[in-house]
Amino acid sequence: QVQLVESGRGLVQPGGSLRLSCVASGFAFNLFVMMWYRQVPGKERELVATISTGGGSTNYADSVKGRFTISRDNAKNMLYLQMNSLKSEDTAVYYCHAPSVGSWGQGTQVTVSS
């Protein structure tokens, strides 16, 4: 069945970096646009970044532009989110998402705190 599994959860200090990973299975990963979302308790899920099927086109939320980088390795069915210059407001549960497939991962917690 379709499955997305995130990893890379952690507690980092402001200004630090963290890399999230998502492994996909059960569908033709290389044929689908992929996204990273994040959610804070009590708030709606927020789109963070989008990447095209081949990885050549990316888009970011204004709040993370210049600090986060989305990438993918289609040979490994992997999606990544490199997060640099982290701020306390980046604290959230991060999800990978395949919108056309309709699947979500279980989420991974990122906490930015001194």
HELIX and SHEET records of a PDB file:
HELIX    1   1 PHE A   29  LEU A   31  5                                   3    
HELIX    2   2 SER A   88  ASP A   90  5                                   3    
SHEET    1   A 4 GLN A   3  SER A   7  0                                        
SHEET    2   A 4 LEU A  18  SER A  25 -1                                        
SHEET    3   A 4 MET A  78  MET A  83 -1                                        
SHEET    4   A 4 PHE A  68  ASP A  73 -1                                        
SHEET    1   B 6 GLY A  10  VAL A  12  0                                        
SHEET    2   B 6 THR A 108  VAL A 112  1                                        
SHEET    3   B 6 ALA A  92  ALA A  98 -1                                        
SHEET    4   B 6 MET A  34  GLN A  39 -1                                        
SHEET    5   B 6 GLU A  46  ILE A  51 -1                                        
SHEET    6   B 6 THR A  58  TYR A  60 -1                                        
SHEET    1   C 4 GLY A  10  VAL A  12  0                                        
SHEET    2   C 4 THR A 108  VAL A 112  1                                        
SHEET    3   C 4 ALA A  92  ALA A  98 -1                                        
SHEET    4   C 4 SER A 103  TRP A 104 -1                                        
END                                                                             
